Amino acid sequence: MAEEKSVYDVAIVGLGPTGAMLANLLGAAGRSVLVLEKEAGIFPLPRAIHFDGEVLRVLQSVGLREQVLAIARPGTQGMHFVNGTGQTLLVRGGTAALGPHGGANNYYFHQPELEAVLRAGLARYPQVDLRLGHELVGIATQDDGVALQVRHAGGTDSLRARYLVGCDGARSPVRQHMGSTMVDLGLRQPWLVFDVILQQPVDLPAHTVQHCDPRRPMTYCNVVGARRRWEIMVLPEDDRAALVQPGSLWRLVAPWVRPEQAQLERAAIYTFHSVIAEGWRAGRLLLAGDACHQTPPFLGQGMCAGIRDAANLAWKLDAVLAGRAPEALLDTYESERKPHVRALIELAVRLGGIIQTTDAAEAAARDARFAAGRPEIFELPPQLLGAGAFDPQAEAIAGRPFPQPRLRDGRLLDELLGRRSAVIGRRDTLQAAAPATAERWRRSDAIVIDQPEPGIEAWLDAHGAQAVILRPDRYIVGVARTGPELDRISQYLPVAP
């Protein structure tokens, strides 16, 4: 058994998108990171296919925006919910225009390509120790850290880290060690996922279609390039073994594509879950991604939720490790993220109820309700955190992401701010803050901008504010109209006691 005495700042178990994103964020912050992944390489088949504008913004924060845009396409035409007779019931909007996060609202991609970009990003950080083919087999918590037993082809290593984050998937051994229970939010349904690569042009929709046909609910996705996906609801009378055979598969998608037109890449039955963990932190152990929540894919938010976890957790771990904030800051991770995740899961479950209706009479009643007016166009609800590190008195503003406009010099806002907190406001208001407040800004390593650009000036005017404070993850701490108000909301910038 090899003995290693160095102590990492953070150990991450699992190198899927959540773990790889967290490792990039911590690496960019200068933290020493141990990444353990039991597999030797990237899983080569399609899995997640969608991310949103906020996820692109997180990728931008570690310098991977252009690399990701090179392998993704904007979801310009949205998602259409269509009944069994072809009537459009509901539309989730889509656009390639610059959205609030500085990109399109939705993107489609091939997960192995995204994972390759994230892993290549880790090579920039010599203090990030990536160990493939290494499985965590033992955890022992200590007052000042976590002792790990790690098994690999050459034997077993003993390693130590100050914190351990389980990004190790739905069956998370880290979650099991913590004893966190999973709460079921009401949807457990098997679906067949069928991925193909077109071999010739086929007349298929450019947008995603939710086929709300009670005879056989399905989802069609235009992924990226020649990749297309069908998700097909498994019915109680189906023979699952027969369903995944090529003859059955091609019969199911016969209205859209024939076997000579496309290459079958993958066909597998998955059970769509809607669950969330109680207890995302136990001392120096934490969870992120599928380890602490799983959502049905009807909103394409599974991977997005994990990357939001990483963005929320990374700056808090960095602040605590740097001594800029008390360890109690880590308790705000679950209190902030869980309500947002739960709201998205519950919305996905409601949409699943529309899509998965198999009773003909219920489907007819559903169609009649939607037929009462023009198809509704909807977007995701505004991202709102639960209680945590922001001003609770500004419920309509604080705890939400700040927009990312393009600046006069062509840069996007976050390129100016970096990965720090930010105090942005008109000079008179900032100068009216107490000296102790300015000292708090310094201790929290905030960037101070007293000449806002026109886009930010317009935002301040629209919200009746003179100043705004942002966290490193670009969520709003609070807004102020006066120096004393700025003093008050600055108290929500975490600093060490």
DRENROBA-526725 format. One record per residue: residue in one letter; x, y, z of N, C-alpha, C in turn. Coordinates in pm, whole numbers, plus 32768, in hexadecimal, padded with zeros to 4 digits. Layout:
BEGIN
aXYZXYZXYZ
...
# end
This chain:
BEGIN
m80567F8780008000800080008059807C8000
a804080D77FA0808F81527F98805A81B87FFC
e80B481FA8041808E8264809F80B282EB8064
e805483478063806C83CD802E804584318099
k809B848F80B5808784E981258046856D80FE
s80478593807D800F861380557F798614806B
v7F45868880917EB6869980A97E7F86F4803C
y7E1F86C47FF17DDF87147F8A7D7787707FCB
d7D5F87E17F8B7CF388377FB97C6D87F07FAC
v7C5487B87F377BD487777F1A7BEE86F77ECB
a7BAA868C7EF37BA586127EA27B1B86097E62
i7B1885E97DE27A9A85DB7D977A90854B7D68
v7A21850B7D847A0B84817D5879AA84857CE2
g79D9845D7C6D7984845D7BF679AB84CA7B96
l79C484A67B1879F185057AB3798C85117A43
g790B850B7A6478A585327A0478A485C979F7
p7842860279B27841869479A1784386E37A23
t77FC86B57A8A77FB86FF7B09788586FD7B49
g78C086887B577943867F7B9579AE86C77B45
a79AA86BB7AC07A0E86FE7A6D79FE87967A74
m798087C57A7A796988567A86799B88897B0C
l797E88417B7879AD886A7BFC7A45886C7C01
a7A8588087BC67B1788057BC47B51887A7B76
n7B13889F7B067B4289147ABA7B3289947B0B
l7AC189A47B4D7AA98A1D7B9C7B0D8A277C0F
l7B2589BA7C567B8489BD7CC57C1389CA7C92
g7C30898A7C217CB4899B7BE77CCF8A2A7BBF
a7C6A8A6C7B837C798AF87B5D7C8D8B517BD6
a7C598B277C4A7C6A8B747CC57CF08B587D09
g7D3E8AFD7CD07DC18ADE7D087DC18A727D71
r7D508A2C7D827D4689C57DE97D8789427DBA
s7DC388F97E1A7DF788747DFC7D8388127E02
v7D7387C67D977CFC87727D877D2786E57D5F
l7CEE86827DA27CFD85F77D7C7C7A85CB7D3C
v7C8185977CC17C0A85667C7B7C1884D07C69
l7BB884857C9F7BB883F37C957B4883C67C38
e7B6A837A7BD37B0883457B747B2882B17B5F
k7AC7825B7B7C7AE281CC7B767AF181997AE7
e7AB481DE7A857AC181B379F97B4381E979BE
a7B7681A2795A7BF581CA791D7BE6823478B2
g7B6D8245787C7B5A82A678117ACD82DD7810
i7AB2833377B17A2E837277A479CB830B776F
f7955830577AA78EB82AE777678CA82DD76E8
p78D38287768478D282B675F9784882D175BD
l77DC82A77600775882B175C3770D832D75F3
p76A6835875AA765C83D175D0761483BD7655
r760F842A76A275BC842C771B757684B4771E
a75A685127770756A85987771757D85D976E8
i7519862976BE7522866A763A750086FF763F
h74DF873576B374B187C176BA74F1880A772F
f751888887717753988E277867502896B7766
d74FA89C177CB74BB8A4477B875228AB577C0
g74F08B3077B475488BA477AF75988BB8782E
e755E8B9878A175A98BA7791E761D8B467925
v760B8ACC78F276788A6C78EF76E88A9D7894
l76C68AD57821772D8B0F77CB777B8B7A7817
r77358BC8786877778C3278B577D98BF7791A
v77B58B87795978118B4579B5788B8B117969
l78748AD678F578E58AA978A3793D8B1E787A
q79008B8E785B794C8C07783B79A68C3178AD
s79768C1F792879C18C4D799D7A468C0579AE
v7A568B8F796F7AD68B4A79747B198B4678EA
g7AF18BA378937B368BB478147B188B4B77AC
l7AA38B0977B47A838A9E77567A0D8AC076FB
r79E48B3E76F8796F8B6376A879818B417614
e79ED8B6C75D879FD8B5975487A0E8AC57526
q7A548A7B757A7A6589ED756179DE89A37563
v798789CD75BD7904898C75C778AA89B77554
l78AD8A377531785A8A6474C178818A1E743E
a78FE89F37434792C89AE73BB78EE892373AD
i78BA88EA741A78828863741477EB8861742E
a77AE88D6743F772088DE746076D7893273F8
r7654892973F97602898073A3759689C173F8
p75718A3D73DC75048A7D7426747E8A3F7401
g74278A30746573A289FA744D73458A69741F
t734D8A8A73A1730B8B03736F72738AF67366
q723F8A7C735A71AF8A6E734171638A2F73B5
g71A68A197425716089F0749D712D8961749A
m70C6894A74ED708B88C675006FF488D174F0
h6FBA887C749B6F2B8882747E6EE6880574B7
f6E7C881B75026E2B87AE75376DB5879A74D5
v6DAF872474976D50870B742B6CFC8691744F
n6C78869A743C6C21862974616C1C85C173F1
g6BC8855B74046BC484EB73A66B91850F731D
t6B4D8581730F6B1B85AB728B6B738616724B
g6BE58636728B6C40869972546C2887277282
q6BCA873D72DD6BAE87C473106C1787EB7377
t6C4F8864736B6CB0889773CB6C6888C87448
l6C8B888E74B96C4B88B075386C96891B7583
l6D1D8917757F6D71896875D66DF989757593
v6E3B89E775A66EBE89FC756A6F1C8A3375D4
r6F9089F475E16FFC8A31762F70528A8075CE
g705D8B0275E7709F8B5B758771328B3D7575
g71678B66750371F58B5774E672238BC9748C
t72A08BF1749D72D68C5D744C736E8C56744D
a73AB8C8673E3743D8C9073DF746B8D1A740A
a740C8D71742A742F8DF9745374788DF974D8
l74BE8E6774F475088E75757174A48E7C75E4
g74A48E177639744A8E1376AB74868E557725
p74448E4A779874728E91781074FB8E647840
h75268DEC781D75A88DBC784C76198DD377E6
g75FA8E19777B76618E347718766D8DCA76AD
g76088D77769E76068D11763675768CEF7614
a75638C8B75BE74DB8C5D75A374A18C1D7621
n741E8C0B762373DF8BD1769973F38B3A76A3
n74058AF7763174108A65762F74768A3975C8
y74BD89CB75E7751E8991758C750F88F9758D
y753288B9751B75348828751175C387FB74F1
f75E88785752276738759751A767986C2752A
h76F0868A7515770C85FB7527776485EE75A3
q773385A8760A777785AC768C780A85807688
p78308518764078BF84F6763F79178569760E
e78E685BA75B07935862C75827941869775EE
l78D586AF763878DC871076A5793B86DF7713
e7933865F7734798C862C779C7A1E86367771
a7A3A862276F07AC3863176BF7AF486C076D1
v7A9D872476B77AC387B076CB7ADF87CA775F
l7A8A879977B77A9D87B078467B1D876E7878
r7B3A86F6784A7BB486B278767C3186F6783F
a7C2A872377C27C9C876E778C7CB287ED77DB
g7C45882C780A7C5188A4785D7C9E888B78DD
l7C92881579167CD887F679937D6F87F27980
a7D9C87D679067E2C87CF78EC7E7088567901
r7E2388C279087E5D8947791E7E8A895B79AE
y7E6089047A087E76891B7A977ED088AD7AD0
p7F5088CB7AE37FAB88627B157F8788327BA0
q7F3B88827BEC7F1788597C747E9A88017C78
v7E6187E27C027DF187867BFA7E2786FC7BD5
d7E17869D7C317E4C86157C227DDA85BA7BF5
l7DD8859A7B747D6E85487B397D9C84B77B36
r7D4F84607B767D7283D27B7D7D00837E7B44
l7D1383527AC77CB382FA7A867CCE826A7AAF
g7C6682187AA97C77818D7AD47C8E81807B69
h7C6281E27BB67C7281E27C487BE881E67C8A
e7BCE81877CE27B4B817E7D237B5881987DB8
l7B0481F17DEB7B00820C7E7A7ABE81957EC0
v7B0681587F1F7AD080E27F647AC580F67FFB
g7AF88166802F7AF0817E80BE7AF3821180DE
i7AA0823B81407A9882C6816C7A9D82C88204
a7AF3831B823A7AF7833182CA7B0283C682E4
t7A9C83FE83227A9E848E833E7AEF84AA83BB
q7B36851A83B67B8A854884247B6985D98442
d7B9B860D84B07B7D869784D57BAB86FA846B
d7C1E86DF842E7C58873E83D07C53870F8340
g7C0986A583237C05867782997BC685EF828D
v7BE785AC821E7BAE852A81FC7C1F84CE81CE
a7C25845682067C8683F181DB7C4183968176
l7C85837B81077C4B832F809A7C9F82B2807D
q7C5A824580637C9A81CD80307C7081BF7F9E
v7CD381B77F467CBA81BA7EB67CFB813F7E76
r7CA980F17E307CD880777DF07CEE808E7D5C
h7D5B80567D267D79805E7C977DC57FE17C6D
a7DEA7FD97BF17E277F5F7BBD7EA87F3A7C07
g7EEE7F9E7C3A7F6D7F847C7D7F627F6D7D12
g7EEB7F747D497EDE7F5F7DDA7E7D7FC17E18
t7E9B7FEE7E917E4580497EDB7E9980BA7F13
d7E6681357F087EAA81AB7F3D7E5A81E57FB1
s7EA28223800F7E648271807A7E7D8304805C
l7E13835080507E1B83DC802A7DC8842F808B
r7DE184B2808E7D96850880E87D6F858980A0
a7CFC85BE80C77CCD863E80927C8386868101
r7C7B870980F47C33875681597B9C87498147
y7B70873A80CA7AE2872480AE7AD686BB8040
l7A66867180437A49860D7FDE79BF862B7FA3
v79B6862F7F1D793786487EDA791685CE7E85
g78A485917EA17876851F7E547827854D7DDB
c786585457D667822855E7CE5781684D77C9E
d77F184737CEC77FF83E87CC2777B83A67C9C
g771D83F67C6C76AA83C07C28763883927C80
a75D2835A7C3F7554833A7C82756582D37CF0
r75C6827A7CE375DB82137D4A7646823C7DAE
s766E82B77DAD76D982F47DFC770482A87E7B
p777A82697E7977B082317EF577CA829C7F5F
v77EE83157F367804837F7F98778183A07FE0
r771383A87F93769183C27FD3766C83518032
q768782D7800B76688266806276BA826D80E3
h7737829480D7778B82A2814E7754830F81A9
m7722837C816F76EB83EA81BD766683C681FD
g7620836581C4759D834081F8752D839E81CD
s754283EB816474DB84468132746D83F680EC
t73F18415810D738083CE80D1734D84188056
m731083CD7FFB72D784087F81723F84117F8F
v720984877F6D7179849F7F71714384947EE3
d70DC84437ED070A1842E7E4C7039849B7E32
l704584E07DC16FE9854D7D9F6F7D85237D3B
g6F6F84A07D256EF484737CE56EFB843E7C58
l6F7084347C196F7383FC7B926FDC838F7B8B
r6FB1831B7B62700C82A97B4C6FD5825C7AD6
q701282707A606FD8823B79E57047820C7987
p7040818F795770A5816278F6708D819C786B
w70FB81C4782B70F881F677A2716B81B47754
l7153819E76D671BA816B767B71FE81E27638
v728281EA764472D0825576057317821A758B
f7300825675177328821F74967376828B744A
d73FB827B743E745182DF73FD747F82AC7375
v74788304731174A782E0728B74FE83507254
i754D832B71EE759A838C719F756883827110
l752F83EF70DD74FA83ED7054756983D56FF0
q754C83826F8C75AC83636F23758C83AC6EA2
q751983EF6E9E74F1843C6E29748A84A26E57
p746F85086E07740B856C6E317382852C6E45
v7340854F6EB272BA851E6ED3726785976EFC
d71EB859C6ECD7194860D6EEC715D85FE6F7A
l71A986326FDB7183862C7068717D86B970A1
p712E86D1710971268758714271AC87887176
a71C3880A716B723D884571A37232885A7238
h71B88850726F71A2886872FD718087E47342
t717F87EA73C771578775741770BF876A7415
v708E86EE740C6FFD86D6740A6FDB8674747A
q6F7D869E74CE6F43864475316EC1860E74F6
h6EC2859274CC6E4C855574906DF1852374FF
c6D8D857375206D328554758F6CBF84FE755C
d6CE3848D75256C82843274E76C6483C2754A
p6BE883B6757A6BCC835275E06BE882C375B3
r6BEC82AC75306C0B822575006C9C8200751A
r6CF7826475156D85824D752F6DCB82D4753F
p6DD2830975B76E1B838775CB6EAE837975A2
m6EE183E0755F6F6C83E0752F6FA4846E7535
t702984747533707184F2752370D284E174AE
y70D6854574567139854873E9719585BE7400
c721885A973F5727A8615740A72D9861D7393
n72E78694735C735286B472FF73C886DA7357
v742C868573607497869873C174FE86F97388
v756486C6734675CA871B7308760386CF7291
g762387167226765486D371AF75ED86727179
a761585F6715F75BA8590712A7579853D7199
r758E8562721575598513728474C68533729D
r747584CB72AE73E984DA72D073C78478733F
r7366849B7391733D844473FF72A5843A7403
w727683BF741E71EA83A9744471E7836F74D1
e719383A675257177836B75A870E8833975A3
i70D482BA75C37056827575AA7025823A762D
m6FAD826176566F78823076D56F5D819B76CF
v6F8A815477356F7280C4773F6EE980B0777F
l6E93806577396E0B804D77696E057FCB77B9
p6DA37FBD78116D9D7F4678676D9C7EC3781A
e6D5E7EC177A36D547E4477586DD17E257705
d6E357E7E77056EAC7E6976B26F027DF776E8
d6F3A7DAB768D6FA47D4B76AC70287D97769E
r70677DB6770F70DC7E0F770A71507DD276BD
a71647D5276C971D27D13767E71BA7D1F75E8
a713C7D0D75BD711D7D18752E71227DA974FF
l71027E06755A70F87E947534717E7ECC7505
v71EC7E9B753C726F7ED2751872AF7E8974A2
q72697E2B7467729D7DE873F0728D7E437377
p72EB7E3E731772E87E9B72A572637E9D725B
g72257E2A724571A77E2A71FC713C7E7A7243
s71327E6A72C670CF7EB6731470F07F4A7314
l716E7F69732371977FF673287172803F72A7
w719480047238717A804971B970E68054719C
r70967FF171CA70057FFD71B86FCE80737209
l7003808B727F6FD280F872D36FEB81807294
v705B818F724D707D8212721270648215717B
a701E81B17149700581A870B96FC38223707C
p6F6D826C70C56F3482E670876F9B83517067
w7012834770A0707483B3709070F5838A7049
v71238310705F71A582EA702971A782537011
r71F1822B6FA771FE819E6F86728B816C6FA4
p729D80EA6FB8732280B86FDF739080D76F7B
e736F80DF6EF873D980FE6E96740181926E9A
q73B581E36EE473D382736EEB7427829A6F63
a743682406FC374798266703F74C081EE707D
q752A820A70C6757681A4710E754A81A471A0
l751F813071D174F98123725E7576812B72B5
e75798189731175ED8198736975D4815C73F3
r755C816E7428753E813A74AD74A8812974BE
a748180BF750473F680AE752C73F7806F75B6
a73BB80B2761773BB808076A1734080B476E8
i731080667746729E808F779872D080C8781B
y72A18140783A72C4818378B6724381A17903
t724D81A2798671DD81CF79D771F4826079FC
f719882B779D371A0834479F5717283567A86
h71C783947AD771AB83A87B657195843C7B82
s715284577BF2714784DF7C27715F84D77CBD
v71DE84E47CE4720384D47D71726485427D99
i7268855E7E1B72C385C27E5072F085967EDB
a736F85AD7EF973A9857D7F77738C85DE7FE8
e737C85A5805F737985F380DA740385E7811A
g744D8655811974D386538152753E865180E7
w756486C880B575CB86D3804F765586E9808D
r765986FE811076D88712815576D586CA81DB
a7742868581F87757864C827D77E7866D82A3
g77F886DE82E5787F8709830A78D387288291
r793986D7827B799586ED820B7971869B8190
l78FE865C819378CD861081207858865B80E1
l78588666805B77ED86AA801477C7865A7F98
l775086797F63771D86387EEA76FE869F7E7F
a770586757E0176DF86CC7D9276AF86787D1E
g765986B47CCA762986707C5375C985FF7C72
d75CE85957C20757185257C2F757D84E17CB6
a75EB84F67CFC75F984BC7D81759184F37DE2
c755E856C7DC774FD85A77E24747A85CF7DE3
h746A85BD7D6173E885D77D2273E6859B7C96
q737285687C6F735E85327BE972D785627BB6
t72D4858E7B39725B85C67AFF7238857F7A7E
p71B8856E7A607195853C79DB71C285A07972
p71DC857578F7722185C9789571C986297847
f714C863D787170EE8688781F7111871D7815
l716B874F786A719C87D87860722F87DE7838
g7271876C782D72FF876C780D735487AE7878
q7330879A78F8737387E2796473C6878A79C0
g73D5870979A1742186B279FA74B186DC7A08
m74FA86E379987586870D799E7592879F79C8
c753587F379997537888079BD753488927A54
a74DF88447A9874D488507B287558882D7B6B
g759C87C67B3A761C87A27B747686880D7B61
i7687884D7AED76EA88B67AD676C889327B28
r7648894E7B3F762689B97B9C765589987C29
d764889197C51767E88F07CD3771389137CDB
a775D88ED7C7277EE89047C73780E89987C7E
a77C589EC7C3577E08A7C7C3A77C28AB67CC3
n77578A867D0377338AB77D8877998A8A7DF0
l77C18A0D7DE7781989D37E4C78A98A007E3E
a78D98A127DC479678A2D7DAE79948AAD7DF3
w79498B1B7DE279788B997E1D79708B957EB5
k79128B487EE979068B3E7F7B79788AEB7FB5
l79998A7A7F757A0D8A2E7FA27A8C8A817F9B
d7A9D8ACB7F2D7B148B1E7F1E7B1C8B887F8C
a7AAC8BCB7FAA7AAC8C3380117ACC8BF9809A
v7A968B8480B97AB18B45813A7B438B188141
l7B748AD980D87BFE8AAA80D77C628B1C80DE
a7C3D8B8F80A37C968C0480A57C908C508128
g7C318C2A817F7C218C7381FD7BD48CF381EF
r7B918D07817C7B438D8281697AB58D75819F
a7A8D8CFC81C37A038CE681EF7A018C758256
p79A18C7782B179958C0A831279618B8C82D0
e797E8B1A830D79538A9B82D578BC8A9182CB
a78748ADE831C77E28ADC831877AC8B088290
l77FE8B4D824077D28B7381BA77A98AF88169
l77EA8A86818277CB8A0D8137773E89DB8153
d77048A0181C4767A89D881E176178A1C8183
t763E8A8D814875E28AD180EC75DB8A8C8063
y76358A2E804A763489E77FCA75B0899C7FB8
e758D89468015751088FC8009749789568019
s749C89B4807874268A09808F74068A5E8015
e746C8A837FC774558AD17F4D742D8A7A7ED8
r74778A0E7EC3746589C17E4973EA89667E4B
k73CC892B7EBD736188C77EBE72DA88FF7E93
p72AE89777EC2722C89A87E93722789C07DFC
h729789EF7DC4729A8A057D33729289827CE7
v72E189207D1272DD889D7CD2725288607CDF
r7219886A7D567195882E7D6B712D886E7D0F
a713188F27D0070D089367CA870DC89047C18
l715688EF7BE8716988BF7B5F713B882E7B51
i715887DC7BB5712A87517BB07091874C7BAD
e7052879C7C036FC0879C7C086F8387CD7B85
l6FC588317B446F94885E7AC16FA587EF7A5A
a701787A97A5D702C873A7A006FC586CD7A15
v6FA286B37A936F3C864E7AB06EB586797A77
r6E9486FC7A856E15872C7A4E6E13871F79B6
l6E81874279756E88873178E46E80869E78BE
g6EBF864A79106EB585BA78F96E25858A78FF
g6DD585C979566D4885A5795D6CFF85C478DC
i6D27863178996CEC865278176D1585EC77AE
i6D9585CC77AC6DCD857777436DA284E67756
q6DA084B677D26D92842777EC6D0183F877F9
t6CA1844D77DB6C15842577E16BFB83B6777B
t6BCB834377AB6BB082D277506B1C82AD774D
d6ACB82EC77A16A3B82D5779E69FD83307733
a69B582F776D5698183447664692383B37691
a68CC839776F3686F83FD772268B9846E7768
e691D844B77BA696C84B477FC69B885077795
a69ED84C6772F6A35850F76C769D7856D767C
a695D8541766068FD8597761B68DA86117671
a68C985FC76F568AC866C774F692386CC7754
r699B869477586A1486E877556A18873B76D5
d6A0186FC76656A06874375E5699E87B275DF
a69298798761968BF87FD761868E68876766B
r692A885F76DA695788D0772D69BA892676E0
f6A1888E7769C6A7B893476516A3D897675D6
a69D68938759C6999896D7522694989EC753C
a69358A0F75B968E58A8675DB69298B0775AE
g69A98B03759469F08B7C75696A668B577511
r6AB58BBA74EB6B2C8BA1749B6B928B5774F2
p6BED8B0A74B36C4F8AC075036CA08B1E755D
e6CA58AFE75DB6CF28B4D763B6D878B3A7621
i6DD38BA576286E658B9D761D6E9E8BB976A7
f6EEE8B5B76DA6F238B6C77616FBA8B5D7762
e6FF88B9577C970868B8577E370968B4F7870
l710F8B2B789571278B00791E71078B72797E
p70D58B5279F570BE8BBC7A5871428BFB7A80
p71408C787AAE71BD8CB97AD872048C677B44
q72878C5E7B3872D48C147B9A72D38C617C1F
l729D8C277C8772958C677D0A72CA8C077D72
l73318C317DB8736C8BDD7E1F73168BDC7E9B
g73258B737EEB72ED8B737F7173408BCC7FCC
a73198BD68049735D8C2F80A873F18C0E80B0
g74438C7980B674D38C6280BC75218CE380C3
a758B8CEB807375EB8D59807A75C08DCD8021
f754E8E088041751F8E807FFB74B48EC18051
d748C8F3A802A74308F8B807973A28F538072
p736B8F2380E272E48EEA80DD72778F5480D0
q729A8FD580E17235903E80D8721890678048
a726790377FE97254905D7F5C722B8FE37F0C
e71B88FA87F2F718F8F297EF6717B8F2D7E5F
a71558FA07E2A713B8FA87D9A71BB8FB17D48
i722C8FCC7D8B72A98FE47D4273198F897D72
a73348F8C7DF473A58F3F7E2A738C8EAA7E1C
g73F98E5F7E1073EE8DCF7DFD73D28DA57D70
r73D98E027D1273C78DE57C8374468E0A7C38
p745C8DCF7BC374D58DF27B7774CD8E817B42
f753E8EC37B4075498F477B0275628F327A6C
p75268F847A16753D8F71798675CE8F8D7960
q75F68F5978EE767E8F6E78BC767A8FB87837
p767A903D7839767A908777BA77049089777A
r770790AC76FD778790C476BA77AF915576D2
l782E916A76F3786091EE7715788B923B7698
r78A892BA76AC78CD930E7639794C92DF75F3
d79A5929E76407A22926F76027A1291E675C2
g799791B175BF797D9131757E797E90BA75DB
r79B490CB765279B5905B76B1792C904776EF
l79148FCE772178A08FB5777478C08FDC7804
l785A8FFC7851786E903278D878C98FDB792D
d78B48F57792C79018F00798579958EFF7962
e79B88F2178E77A458F2A78C47A878F9E790D
l7A3B9004792B7A6E9074797A7A7490507A0E
l7A0D900C7A407A038FF47AD07A5D8F827AFF
g7A7B8F227AA77AC68EAE7AD47A728E577B2E
r7AB48E0C7B877A6D8DAE7BDF7A658DE47C6E
r7A4C8E667C797A468EA77CFC79BB8EDE7D15
s799F8EFE7D9379288F4D7DB079398FD67D70
a78CB901C7D5E78D1909F7D1D787191007D61
v78A191797D77784F91E87DA7784B924D7D36
i77D592617CFC77C792B77C87775E93217CA6
g7782939F7C93772094077CAE775394907C87
r76FD94F17C987722957A7C7A777E95AF7CE8
r77DD96007CBE784B96257D17781A96667D98
d77B996BE7D90778A97047E0A775796A07E71
t770F963A7E4476D895D87EA3774795837EDE
l77A595597E8D781395087EC1786795577F24
q787B95D77F0878CB962A7F62788196477FE4
a77FB963A7FE377AD9652805C77AD95DB80BB
a77E4956B809177EB94F580E87850950E8157
a783C94CE81C8789594DE823C791F94A28220
p798794D782617A0D949D82507A119407826F
a79C493DB82D179C3934C82F2798B92FA827F
t792F9335823578F792EE81C1796092DE8154
a79A8934A81387A13934180D57A7B92DA80FE
e7A9592D081817AF4926B81B27ABC91DF819D
r7A3991D081AD79FC914D81947A0991278101
w79F8918780A87A0B916A801A7A9891368002
r7AF9917780417B84914D802F7B9B90C18064
r7B6690A580DC7B7B9023811A7B358FB380CD
s7AC98FD480887A838F6E80397ABC8F637FAB
d7B258FB17F8E7B668FB07F0B7B078FD97E9B
a7AB1903A7EB77A5190697E527A9390D07DF6
i7A6C90CD7D777A9291377D1A7A2A91A67D27
v7A5792237D2C79FF92967D3F79FF92E97CBF
i798793017C887979934D7C0C791C93C27C28
d7952943C7C1F790294B37C4178DA95057BC6
q78F194CE7B5178C2950D7AD5788094A17A7E
p7804947C7A9E77C294107A5477B0943379C1
e77B993CE796E77A193E178DE770C93F578C4
p76E79426784C765A9448783275F993D5784B
g761E9359782675C392E9783B75A692D278CE
i760B92E4792275F792D279B275AE934A79ED
e75CD93C279BA7581943979E574EC942579CB
a74CC93EF7957743F93D97935740093737993
w744C930C79B8741792A87A1673FE92E97A9E
l745C933B7ACD744A937E7B4E73CE93D77B4A
d73BD94217ADD734794787AD172C694267AD4
a72C593B57A8B724D93637A847227932A7B0C
h7289931B7B65726E92E17BE87272934A7C57
g727093CA7C31726F94357C9472E5942F7CF2
a735A940C7CC073D093F67D14744394507CE9
q749E94677D47751994B07D2B759394557D2C
a758593DF7D6775F793827D7075C292F47D7B
v761592947D5175F392077D5A767191BB7D84
i766091537DD276CF90FD7DF976B690727DBE
l771F903B7D7F77178FB87D3F77798F587D82
r77528EDA7D8677A98E717DB878038E3E7D47
p78678DED7D6678BB8DB67CFB786E8D607C97
d77FD8D247CC177AE8CD67C6477488D2C7C19
r77528DB07C2977028E147BE176718E197C0D
y76538DE27C8375CF8DF77CBF75D38E787D10
i755F8EB87D1875578F3D7D56754E8F2F7DEE
v75A88F757E3475A38F7C7EC675358FDB7EF2
g752B904E7EAF74C590B17ED074DD91317E84
v747F918E7E8F748A92117E4F7479927D7EBA
a74AE92F37E9B74A993627EFC748A93E47EB4
r7443943B7EFB742794C27EC9747A952C7F10
t74AE95097F8674F895697FD7757495278012
g75CC957B804976419546808D761F94E980FF
p75C2950F815A759D94B381C57564942E8193
e75159432812874E393B480F17557935E80BB
l75B993A08081762D9358804F767B931A80C3
d76839362813476C1932981AC767992AA81D6
r75F492AF81D475A6923D820475B791C381AA
i75A891D4812575B0915E80CF763E912980C5
s76A2917E80DF772D914F80DC774890EA814A
q76F490E881B277079088821D76EE8FF881ED
y76AE8FEA817876968F65814377098F3580ED
l776F8F8680D977EA8F55809D78378F078106
p784B8E8680F6788B8E398160791E8E5E8171
v79458E7281EE79D28E87821179EC8E37828F
a7A698E1682A77A8D8DCB831E7A768E228399
p7A4E8DE5840B7A388E3484847AB98E7084BA
# end
